[in-house]
Amino acid sequence: MKVTTKDKSIKDAVVNTRMEYTTKEKAERVLHKIGLSPADAVRLLFAQIILHNGLPFAVKIPNQQTIEALEDIEAGKINVAKRGRDIL
């Protein structure tokens, strides 16, 4: 079967994933604030993956110092600035 340009625009592929409920809820709140649905966000991510020929952000394994710093933040041992001027 020959696929025409018109056929390529049909959105018939499905992406299904499982994640923690709280992750989904938090992400949906952020997306709502910027006017995107979860489906819009996935389409944007996939478009960026194609454009960058990979993920559009760096994926790295944190070193021990970073892991300890993140644990300290979660434990409330480090103050996190809410605004840039709070750092100064």
PyMOL commands that set and color helices and strands:
alter all, ss='L'
color gray80, all
select helices_A, chain A and resi 5-8+21-33+38-52+64-74+84-86
alter helices_A, ss='H'
color red, helices_A
deselect
rebuild
show_as cartoon
